[in-house]
Amino acid sequence: MGVELESTFKSTRELVLGANVAYNDSKANGQIPTVGAFDGNLAPYAPHWDCRSVRLL
């Protein structure tokens, strides 16, 4: 389960600013022995929070 929010803003004719934030609360559904995760553990290698900003010209 997660939520993502993305926004863009055109500040001038040539410059577009963007931002993105995401929250991820994924859990293992059963065992994942190759990474040592058990049923109900947080999914390995999946970040809880991810934030990015971009500038497009």
C-alpha positions, 0 to 999 in steps of 0.5 A: 500500500502506498501514496504518491503525489506529483506536481509540476509548475511552469515558472517561465516559458522555458522552465518547468519545475517538478516535484514528486513524493511517495510513501510505500508501506509494502510487506512480504506476502509469504517468505522470501528466502533469497533476501531473508524476509518472512511473512509480514516483514517490510519488503526488502530493498523497497524504500518507505519514502522517495522524494525527487525534484526535476527541472526541465528546460 
